[in-house]
Amino acid sequence: MRAAMRAGIVGGLLLLTACGKSQAEMQADCQKALTKASTKTDRPEACKELSQKDYDTILMAWIVDNTIEDMPQKDQDILDLYDDGHVNGSIPGD
């Protein structure tokens, strides 16, 4: 009886794991769903399953990337120069 219950539980967990998305897939979906309206407490639906720490990291990276992309090219070049001493596209947004 115990063995059958244990097998059923393990089988159910394996089935749930196989049907669900991986952590990397959930993070990628979250990145795609972020918009300028996304905040620390107002997450897109695609980000709801992530831990607060993972969501905060993805959100901050998205904010930095989009801030750089929205900067004038001259300012992007200055950041690029500070990055490695050359204007060579080593930062996002260049």
Phi and psi restraints in degrees (range 20) as a CNS / XPLOR table:
assign (resid 1 and name C) (resid 2 and name N)
       (resid 2 and name CA) (resid 2 and name C) 1.0 -61.0 20.0 2
assign (resid 2 and name N) (resid 2 and name CA)
       (resid 2 and name C) (resid 3 and name N) 1.0 -42.9 20.0 2
assign (resid 2 and name C) (resid 3 and name N)
       (resid 3 and name CA) (resid 3 and name C) 1.0 -62.1 20.0 2
assign (resid 3 and name N) (resid 3 and name CA)
       (resid 3 and name C) (resid 4 and name N) 1.0 -39.6 20.0 2
assign (resid 3 and name C) (resid 4 and name N)
       (resid 4 and name CA) (resid 4 and name C) 1.0 -67.6 20.0 2
assign (resid 4 and name N) (resid 4 and name CA)
       (resid 4 and name C) (resid 5 and name N) 1.0 -40.7 20.0 2
assign (resid 4 and name C) (resid 5 and name N)
       (resid 5 and name CA) (resid 5 and name C) 1.0 -64.5 20.0 2
assign (resid 5 and name N) (resid 5 and name CA)
       (resid 5 and name C) (resid 6 and name N) 1.0 -45.1 20.0 2
assign (resid 5 and name C) (resid 6 and name N)
       (resid 6 and name CA) (resid 6 and name C) 1.0 -60.8 20.0 2
assign (resid 6 and name N) (resid 6 and name CA)
       (resid 6 and name C) (resid 7 and name N) 1.0 -44.1 20.0 2
assign (resid 6 and name C) (resid 7 and name N)
       (resid 7 and name CA) (resid 7 and name C) 1.0 -62.9 20.0 2
assign (resid 7 and name N) (resid 7 and name CA)
       (resid 7 and name C) (resid 8 and name N) 1.0 -39.7 20.0 2
assign (resid 7 and name C) (resid 8 and name N)
       (resid 8 and name CA) (resid 8 and name C) 1.0 -64.9 20.0 2
assign (resid 8 and name N) (resid 8 and name CA)
       (resid 8 and name C) (resid 9 and name N) 1.0 -41.7 20.0 2
assign (resid 8 and name C) (resid 9 and name N)
       (resid 9 and name CA) (resid 9 and name C) 1.0 -65.8 20.0 2
assign (resid 9 and name N) (resid 9 and name CA)
       (resid 9 and name C) (resid 10 and name N) 1.0 -47.8 20.0 2
assign (resid 9 and name C) (resid 10 and name N)
       (resid 10 and name CA) (resid 10 and name C) 1.0 -61.3 20.0 2
assign (resid 10 and name N) (resid 10 and name CA)
       (resid 10 and name C) (resid 11 and name N) 1.0 -43.4 20.0 2
assign (resid 10 and name C) (resid 11 and name N)
       (resid 11 and name CA) (resid 11 and name C) 1.0 -61.7 20.0 2
assign (resid 11 and name N) (resid 11 and name CA)
       (resid 11 and name C) (resid 12 and name N) 1.0 -42.0 20.0 2
assign (resid 11 and name C) (resid 12 and name N)
       (resid 12 and name CA) (resid 12 and name C) 1.0 -63.3 20.0 2
assign (resid 12 and name N) (resid 12 and name CA)
       (resid 12 and name C) (resid 13 and name N) 1.0 -42.3 20.0 2
assign (resid 12 and name C) (resid 13 and name N)
       (resid 13 and name CA) (resid 13 and name C) 1.0 -64.9 20.0 2
assign (resid 13 and name N) (resid 13 and name CA)
       (resid 13 and name C) (resid 14 and name N) 1.0 -40.5 20.0 2
assign (resid 13 and name C) (resid 14 and name N)
       (resid 14 and name CA) (resid 14 and name C) 1.0 -64.0 20.0 2
assign (resid 14 and name N) (resid 14 and name CA)
       (resid 14 and name C) (resid 15 and name N) 1.0 -39.5 20.0 2
assign (resid 14 and name C) (resid 15 and name N)
       (resid 15 and name CA) (resid 15 and name C) 1.0 -64.3 20.0 2
assign (resid 15 and name N) (resid 15 and name CA)
       (resid 15 and name C) (resid 16 and name N) 1.0 -44.0 20.0 2
assign (resid 15 and name C) (resid 16 and name N)
       (resid 16 and name CA) (resid 16 and name C) 1.0 -63.2 20.0 2
assign (resid 16 and name N) (resid 16 and name CA)
       (resid 16 and name C) (resid 17 and name N) 1.0 -41.2 20.0 2
assign (resid 16 and name C) (resid 17 and name N)
       (resid 17 and name CA) (resid 17 and name C) 1.0 -64.7 20.0 2
assign (resid 17 and name N) (resid 17 and name CA)
       (resid 17 and name C) (resid 18 and name N) 1.0 -41.9 20.0 2
assign (resid 17 and name C) (resid 18 and name N)
       (resid 18 and name CA) (resid 18 and name C) 1.0 -67.1 20.0 2
assign (resid 18 and name N) (resid 18 and name CA)
       (resid 18 and name C) (resid 19 and name N) 1.0 -33.5 20.0 2
assign (resid 18 and name C) (resid 19 and name N)
       (resid 19 and name CA) (resid 19 and name C) 1.0 -83.0 20.0 2
assign (resid 19 and name N) (resid 19 and name CA)
       (resid 19 and name C) (resid 20 and name N) 1.0 -24.2 20.0 2
assign (resid 19 and name C) (resid 20 and name N)
       (resid 20 and name CA) (resid 20 and name C) 1.0 -83.0 20.0 2
assign (resid 20 and name N) (resid 20 and name CA)
       (resid 20 and name C) (resid 21 and name N) 1.0 167.4 20.0 2
assign (resid 20 and name C) (resid 21 and name N)
       (resid 21 and name CA) (resid 21 and name C) 1.0 -84.3 20.0 2
assign (resid 21 and name N) (resid 21 and name CA)
       (resid 21 and name C) (resid 22 and name N) 1.0 151.4 20.0 2
assign (resid 21 and name C) (resid 22 and name N)
       (resid 22 and name CA) (resid 22 and name C) 1.0 -73.7 20.0 2
assign (resid 22 and name N) (resid 22 and name CA)
       (resid 22 and name C) (resid 23 and name N) 1.0 164.7 20.0 2
assign (resid 22 and name C) (resid 23 and name N)
       (resid 23 and name CA) (resid 23 and name C) 1.0 -59.4 20.0 2
assign (resid 23 and name N) (resid 23 and name CA)
       (resid 23 and name C) (resid 24 and name N) 1.0 -42.6 20.0 2
assign (resid 23 and name C) (resid 24 and name N)
       (resid 24 and name CA) (resid 24 and name C) 1.0 -62.7 20.0 2
assign (resid 24 and name N) (resid 24 and name CA)
       (resid 24 and name C) (resid 25 and name N) 1.0 -39.5 20.0 2
assign (resid 24 and name C) (resid 25 and name N)
       (resid 25 and name CA) (resid 25 and name C) 1.0 -66.8 20.0 2
assign (resid 25 and name N) (resid 25 and name CA)
       (resid 25 and name C) (resid 26 and name N) 1.0 -40.6 20.0 2
assign (resid 25 and name C) (resid 26 and name N)
       (resid 26 and name CA) (resid 26 and name C) 1.0 -64.8 20.0 2
assign (resid 26 and name N) (resid 26 and name CA)
       (resid 26 and name C) (resid 27 and name N) 1.0 -40.0 20.0 2
assign (resid 26 and name C) (resid 27 and name N)
       (resid 27 and name CA) (resid 27 and name C) 1.0 -65.6 20.0 2
assign (resid 27 and name N) (resid 27 and name CA)
       (resid 27 and name C) (resid 28 and name N) 1.0 -41.9 20.0 2
assign (resid 27 and name C) (resid 28 and name N)
       (resid 28 and name CA) (resid 28 and name C) 1.0 -63.7 20.0 2
assign (resid 28 and name N) (resid 28 and name CA)
       (resid 28 and name C) (resid 29 and name N) 1.0 -42.3 20.0 2
assign (resid 28 and name C) (resid 29 and name N)
       (resid 29 and name CA) (resid 29 and name C) 1.0 -63.1 20.0 2
assign (resid 29 and name N) (resid 29 and name CA)
       (resid 29 and name C) (resid 30 and name N) 1.0 -39.5 20.0 2
assign (resid 29 and name C) (resid 30 and name N)
       (resid 30 and name CA) (resid 30 and name C) 1.0 -63.9 20.0 2
assign (resid 30 and name N) (resid 30 and name CA)
       (resid 30 and name C) (resid 31 and name N) 1.0 -45.7 20.0 2
assign (resid 30 and name C) (resid 31 and name N)
       (resid 31 and name CA) (resid 31 and name C) 1.0 -57.3 20.0 2
assign (resid 31 and name N) (resid 31 and name CA)
       (resid 31 and name C) (resid 32 and name N) 1.0 -41.5 20.0 2
assign (resid 31 and name C) (resid 32 and name N)
       (resid 32 and name CA) (resid 32 and name C) 1.0 -67.4 20.0 2
assign (resid 32 and name N) (resid 32 and name CA)
       (resid 32 and name C) (resid 33 and name N) 1.0 -29.1 20.0 2
assign (resid 32 and name C) (resid 33 and name N)
       (resid 33 and name CA) (resid 33 and name C) 1.0 -86.0 20.0 2
assign (resid 33 and name N) (resid 33 and name CA)
       (resid 33 and name C) (resid 34 and name N) 1.0 -13.9 20.0 2
assign (resid 33 and name C) (resid 34 and name N)
       (resid 34 and name CA) (resid 34 and name C) 1.0 -66.3 20.0 2
assign (resid 34 and name N) (resid 34 and name CA)
       (resid 34 and name C) (resid 35 and name N) 1.0 142.1 20.0 2
assign (resid 34 and name C) (resid 35 and name N)
       (resid 35 and name CA) (resid 35 and name C) 1.0 -136.9 20.0 2
assign (resid 35 and name N) (resid 35 and name CA)
       (resid 35 and name C) (resid 36 and name N) 1.0 177.2 20.0 2
assign (resid 35 and name C) (resid 36 and name N)
       (resid 36 and name CA) (resid 36 and name C) 1.0 -65.3 20.0 2
assign (resid 36 and name N) (resid 36 and name CA)
       (resid 36 and name C) (resid 37 and name N) 1.0 -15.6 20.0 2
assign (resid 36 and name C) (resid 37 and name N)
       (resid 37 and name CA) (resid 37 and name C) 1.0 -84.5 20.0 2
assign (resid 37 and name N) (resid 37 and name CA)
       (resid 37 and name C) (resid 38 and name N) 1.0 -11.5 20.0 2
assign (resid 37 and name C) (resid 38 and name N)
       (resid 38 and name CA) (resid 38 and name C) 1.0 -70.6 20.0 2
assign (resid 38 and name N) (resid 38 and name CA)
       (resid 38 and name C) (resid 39 and name N) 1.0 136.4 20.0 2
assign (resid 38 and name C) (resid 39 and name N)
       (resid 39 and name CA) (resid 39 and name C) 1.0 -133.5 20.0 2
assign (resid 39 and name N) (resid 39 and name CA)
       (resid 39 and name C) (resid 40 and name N) 1.0 177.5 20.0 2
assign (resid 39 and name C) (resid 40 and name N)
       (resid 40 and name CA) (resid 40 and name C) 1.0 -59.1 20.0 2
assign (resid 40 and name N) (resid 40 and name CA)
       (resid 40 and name C) (resid 41 and name N) 1.0 -34.9 20.0 2
assign (resid 40 and name C) (resid 41 and name N)
       (resid 41 and name CA) (resid 41 and name C) 1.0 -106.4 20.0 2
assign (resid 41 and name N) (resid 41 and name CA)
       (resid 41 and name C) (resid 42 and name N) 1.0 -12.9 20.0 2
assign (resid 41 and name C) (resid 42 and name N)
       (resid 42 and name CA) (resid 42 and name C) 1.0 -112.5 20.0 2
assign (resid 42 and name N) (resid 42 and name CA)
       (resid 42 and name C) (resid 43 and name N) 1.0 87.1 20.0 2
assign (resid 42 and name C) (resid 43 and name N)
       (resid 43 and name CA) (resid 43 and name C) 1.0 -89.6 20.0 2
assign (resid 43 and name N) (resid 43 and name CA)
       (resid 43 and name C) (resid 44 and name N) 1.0 146.8 20.0 2
assign (resid 43 and name C) (resid 44 and name N)
       (resid 44 and name CA) (resid 44 and name C) 1.0 -64.3 20.0 2
assign (resid 44 and name N) (resid 44 and name CA)
       (resid 44 and name C) (resid 45 and name N) 1.0 156.3 20.0 2
assign (resid 44 and name C) (resid 45 and name N)
       (resid 45 and name CA) (resid 45 and name C) 1.0 -55.4 20.0 2
assign (resid 45 and name N) (resid 45 and name CA)
       (resid 45 and name C) (resid 46 and name N) 1.0 -37.9 20.0 2
assign (resid 45 and name C) (resid 46 and name N)
       (resid 46 and name CA) (resid 46 and name C) 1.0 -66.2 20.0 2
assign (resid 46 and name N) (resid 46 and name CA)
       (resid 46 and name C) (resid 47 and name N) 1.0 -13.5 20.0 2
assign (resid 46 and name C) (resid 47 and name N)
       (resid 47 and name CA) (resid 47 and name C) 1.0 -103.0 20.0 2
assign (resid 47 and name N) (resid 47 and name CA)
       (resid 47 and name C) (resid 48 and name N) 1.0 -3.5 20.0 2
assign (resid 47 and name C) (resid 48 and name N)
       (resid 48 and name CA) (resid 48 and name C) 1.0 -62.9 20.0 2
assign (resid 48 and name N) (resid 48 and name CA)
       (resid 48 and name C) (resid 49 and name N) 1.0 -31.3 20.0 2
assign (resid 48 and name C) (resid 49 and name N)
       (resid 49 and name CA) (resid 49 and name C) 1.0 -82.4 20.0 2
assign (resid 49 and name N) (resid 49 and name CA)
       (resid 49 and name C) (resid 50 and name N) 1.0 -11.3 20.0 2
assign (resid 49 and name C) (resid 50 and name N)
       (resid 50 and name CA) (resid 50 and name C) 1.0 -78.7 20.0 2
assign (resid 50 and name N) (resid 50 and name CA)
       (resid 50 and name C) (resid 51 and name N) 1.0 152.2 20.0 2
assign (resid 50 and name C) (resid 51 and name N)
       (resid 51 and name CA) (resid 51 and name C) 1.0 -66.8 20.0 2
assign (resid 51 and name N) (resid 51 and name CA)
       (resid 51 and name C) (resid 52 and name N) 1.0 159.9 20.0 2
assign (resid 51 and name C) (resid 52 and name N)
       (resid 52 and name CA) (resid 52 and name C) 1.0 -59.9 20.0 2
assign (resid 52 and name N) (resid 52 and name CA)
       (resid 52 and name C) (resid 53 and name N) 1.0 -40.4 20.0 2
assign (resid 52 and name C) (resid 53 and name N)
       (resid 53 and name CA) (resid 53 and name C) 1.0 -62.3 20.0 2
assign (resid 53 and name N) (resid 53 and name CA)
       (resid 53 and name C) (resid 54 and name N) 1.0 -46.9 20.0 2
assign (resid 53 and name C) (resid 54 and name N)
       (resid 54 and name CA) (resid 54 and name C) 1.0 -63.9 20.0 2
assign (resid 54 and name N) (resid 54 and name CA)
       (resid 54 and name C) (resid 55 and name N) 1.0 -43.2 20.0 2
assign (resid 54 and name C) (resid 55 and name N)
       (resid 55 and name CA) (resid 55 and name C) 1.0 -63.4 20.0 2
assign (resid 55 and name N) (resid 55 and name CA)
       (resid 55 and name C) (resid 56 and name N) 1.0 -43.9 20.0 2
assign (resid 55 and name C) (resid 56 and name N)
       (resid 56 and name CA) (resid 56 and name C) 1.0 -59.3 20.0 2
assign (resid 56 and name N) (resid 56 and name CA)
       (resid 56 and name C) (resid 57 and name N) 1.0 -41.5 20.0 2
assign (resid 56 and name C) (resid 57 and name N)
       (resid 57 and name CA) (resid 57 and name C) 1.0 -64.5 20.0 2
assign (resid 57 and name N) (resid 57 and name CA)
       (resid 57 and name C) (resid 58 and name N) 1.0 -46.0 20.0 2
assign (resid 57 and name C) (resid 58 and name N)
       (resid 58 and name CA) (resid 58 and name C) 1.0 -64.8 20.0 2
assign (resid 58 and name N) (resid 58 and name CA)
       (resid 58 and name C) (resid 59 and name N) 1.0 -42.9 20.0 2
assign (resid 58 and name C) (resid 59 and name N)
       (resid 59 and name CA) (resid 59 and name C) 1.0 -63.3 20.0 2
assign (resid 59 and name N) (resid 59 and name CA)
       (resid 59 and name C) (resid 60 and name N) 1.0 -44.6 20.0 2
assign (resid 59 and name C) (resid 60 and name N)
       (resid 60 and name CA) (resid 60 and name C) 1.0 -65.1 20.0 2
assign (resid 60 and name N) (resid 60 and name CA)
       (resid 60 and name C) (resid 61 and name N) 1.0 -40.7 20.0 2
assign (resid 60 and name C) (resid 61 and name N)
       (resid 61 and name CA) (resid 61 and name C) 1.0 -62.4 20.0 2
assign (resid 61 and name N) (resid 61 and name CA)
       (resid 61 and name C) (resid 62 and name N) 1.0 -41.0 20.0 2
assign (resid 61 and name C) (resid 62 and name N)
       (resid 62 and name CA) (resid 62 and name C) 1.0 -64.4 20.0 2
assign (resid 62 and name N) (resid 62 and name CA)
       (resid 62 and name C) (resid 63 and name N) 1.0 -42.1 20.0 2
assign (resid 62 and name C) (resid 63 and name N)
       (resid 63 and name CA) (resid 63 and name C) 1.0 -62.0 20.0 2
assign (resid 63 and name N) (resid 63 and name CA)
       (resid 63 and name C) (resid 64 and name N) 1.0 -47.0 20.0 2
assign (resid 63 and name C) (resid 64 and name N)
       (resid 64 and name CA) (resid 64 and name C) 1.0 -62.0 20.0 2
assign (resid 64 and name N) (resid 64 and name CA)
       (resid 64 and name C) (resid 65 and name N) 1.0 -48.4 20.0 2
assign (resid 64 and name C) (resid 65 and name N)
       (resid 65 and name CA) (resid 65 and name C) 1.0 -58.6 20.0 2
assign (resid 65 and name N) (resid 65 and name CA)
       (resid 65 and name C) (resid 66 and name N) 1.0 -45.0 20.0 2
assign (resid 65 and name C) (resid 66 and name N)
       (resid 66 and name CA) (resid 66 and name C) 1.0 -72.9 20.0 2
assign (resid 66 and name N) (resid 66 and name CA)
       (resid 66 and name C) (resid 67 and name N) 1.0 -31.2 20.0 2
assign (resid 66 and name C) (resid 67 and name N)
       (resid 67 and name CA) (resid 67 and name C) 1.0 -65.5 20.0 2
assign (resid 67 and name N) (resid 67 and name CA)
       (resid 67 and name C) (resid 68 and name N) 1.0 -44.4 20.0 2
assign (resid 67 and name C) (resid 68 and name N)
       (resid 68 and name CA) (resid 68 and name C) 1.0 -64.5 20.0 2
assign (resid 68 and name N) (resid 68 and name CA)
       (resid 68 and name C) (resid 69 and name N) 1.0 -43.9 20.0 2
assign (resid 68 and name C) (resid 69 and name N)
       (resid 69 and name CA) (resid 69 and name C) 1.0 -63.3 20.0 2
assign (resid 69 and name N) (resid 69 and name CA)
       (resid 69 and name C) (resid 70 and name N) 1.0 -30.1 20.0 2
assign (resid 69 and name C) (resid 70 and name N)
       (resid 70 and name CA) (resid 70 and name C) 1.0 -82.7 20.0 2
assign (resid 70 and name N) (resid 70 and name CA)
       (resid 70 and name C) (resid 71 and name N) 1.0 -8.4 20.0 2
assign (resid 70 and name C) (resid 71 and name N)
       (resid 71 and name CA) (resid 71 and name C) 1.0 -76.1 20.0 2
assign (resid 71 and name N) (resid 71 and name CA)
       (resid 71 and name C) (resid 72 and name N) 1.0 151.5 20.0 2
assign (resid 71 and name C) (resid 72 and name N)
       (resid 72 and name CA) (resid 72 and name C) 1.0 -60.3 20.0 2
assign (resid 72 and name N) (resid 72 and name CA)
       (resid 72 and name C) (resid 73 and name N) 1.0 151.2 20.0 2
assign (resid 72 and name C) (resid 73 and name N)
       (resid 73 and name CA) (resid 73 and name C) 1.0 -56.4 20.0 2
assign (resid 73 and name N) (resid 73 and name CA)
       (resid 73 and name C) (resid 74 and name N) 1.0 -38.4 20.0 2
assign (resid 73 and name C) (resid 74 and name N)
       (resid 74 and name CA) (resid 74 and name C) 1.0 -59.5 20.0 2
assign (resid 74 and name N) (resid 74 and name CA)
       (resid 74 and name C) (resid 75 and name N) 1.0 -43.4 20.0 2
assign (resid 74 and name C) (resid 75 and name N)
       (resid 75 and name CA) (resid 75 and name C) 1.0 -68.2 20.0 2
assign (resid 75 and name N) (resid 75 and name CA)
       (resid 75 and name C) (resid 76 and name N) 1.0 -36.8 20.0 2
assign (resid 75 and name C) (resid 76 and name N)
       (resid 76 and name CA) (resid 76 and name C) 1.0 -61.9 20.0 2
assign (resid 76 and name N) (resid 76 and name CA)
       (resid 76 and name C) (resid 77 and name N) 1.0 -41.5 20.0 2
assign (resid 76 and name C) (resid 77 and name N)
       (resid 77 and name CA) (resid 77 and name C) 1.0 -64.5 20.0 2
assign (resid 77 and name N) (resid 77 and name CA)
       (resid 77 and name C) (resid 78 and name N) 1.0 -36.6 20.0 2
assign (resid 77 and name C) (resid 78 and name N)
       (resid 78 and name CA) (resid 78 and name C) 1.0 -64.2 20.0 2
assign (resid 78 and name N) (resid 78 and name CA)
       (resid 78 and name C) (resid 79 and name N) 1.0 -44.6 20.0 2
assign (resid 78 and name C) (resid 79 and name N)
       (resid 79 and name CA) (resid 79 and name C) 1.0 -62.2 20.0 2
assign (resid 79 and name N) (resid 79 and name CA)
       (resid 79 and name C) (resid 80 and name N) 1.0 -40.8 20.0 2
assign (resid 79 and name C) (resid 80 and name N)
       (resid 80 and name CA) (resid 80 and name C) 1.0 -61.5 20.0 2
assign (resid 80 and name N) (resid 80 and name CA)
       (resid 80 and name C) (resid 81 and name N) 1.0 -42.0 20.0 2
assign (resid 80 and name C) (resid 81 and name N)
       (resid 81 and name CA) (resid 81 and name C) 1.0 -62.4 20.0 2
assign (resid 81 and name N) (resid 81 and name CA)
       (resid 81 and name C) (resid 82 and name N) 1.0 -43.4 20.0 2
assign (resid 81 and name C) (resid 82 and name N)
       (resid 82 and name CA) (resid 82 and name C) 1.0 -65.6 20.0 2
assign (resid 82 and name N) (resid 82 and name CA)
       (resid 82 and name C) (resid 83 and name N) 1.0 -30.5 20.0 2
assign (resid 82 and name C) (resid 83 and name N)
       (resid 83 and name CA) (resid 83 and name C) 1.0 -62.1 20.0 2
assign (resid 83 and name N) (resid 83 and name CA)
       (resid 83 and name C) (resid 84 and name N) 1.0 -51.3 20.0 2
assign (resid 83 and name C) (resid 84 and name N)
       (resid 84 and name CA) (resid 84 and name C) 1.0 -143.7 20.0 2
assign (resid 84 and name N) (resid 84 and name CA)
       (resid 84 and name C) (resid 85 and name N) 1.0 15.5 20.0 2
assign (resid 84 and name C) (resid 85 and name N)
       (resid 85 and name CA) (resid 85 and name C) 1.0 85.4 20.0 2
assign (resid 85 and name N) (resid 85 and name CA)
       (resid 85 and name C) (resid 86 and name N) 1.0 2.3 20.0 2
assign (resid 85 and name C) (resid 86 and name N)
       (resid 86 and name CA) (resid 86 and name C) 1.0 -139.4 20.0 2
assign (resid 86 and name N) (resid 86 and name CA)
       (resid 86 and name C) (resid 87 and name N) 1.0 149.3 20.0 2
assign (resid 86 and name C) (resid 87 and name N)
       (resid 87 and name CA) (resid 87 and name C) 1.0 -92.3 20.0 2
assign (resid 87 and name N) (resid 87 and name CA)
       (resid 87 and name C) (resid 88 and name N) 1.0 92.5 20.0 2
assign (resid 87 and name C) (resid 88 and name N)
       (resid 88 and name CA) (resid 88 and name C) 1.0 -138.0 20.0 2
assign (resid 88 and name N) (resid 88 and name CA)
       (resid 88 and name C) (resid 89 and name N) 1.0 16.7 20.0 2
assign (resid 88 and name C) (resid 89 and name N)
       (resid 89 and name CA) (resid 89 and name C) 1.0 76.5 20.0 2
assign (resid 89 and name N) (resid 89 and name CA)
       (resid 89 and name C) (resid 90 and name N) 1.0 25.6 20.0 2
assign (resid 89 and name C) (resid 90 and name N)
       (resid 90 and name CA) (resid 90 and name C) 1.0 -81.1 20.0 2
assign (resid 90 and name N) (resid 90 and name CA)
       (resid 90 and name C) (resid 91 and name N) 1.0 -4.3 20.0 2
assign (resid 90 and name C) (resid 91 and name N)
       (resid 91 and name CA) (resid 91 and name C) 1.0 -115.5 20.0 2
assign (resid 91 and name N) (resid 91 and name CA)
       (resid 91 and name C) (resid 92 and name N) 1.0 153.6 20.0 2
assign (resid 91 and name C) (resid 92 and name N)
       (resid 92 and name CA) (resid 92 and name C) 1.0 -61.3 20.0 2
assign (resid 92 and name N) (resid 92 and name CA)
       (resid 92 and name C) (resid 93 and name N) 1.0 149.7 20.0 2
assign (resid 92 and name C) (resid 93 and name N)
       (resid 93 and name CA) (resid 93 and name C) 1.0 97.3 20.0 2
assign (resid 93 and name N) (resid 93 and name CA)
       (resid 93 and name C) (resid 94 and name N) 1.0 -16.5 20.0 2
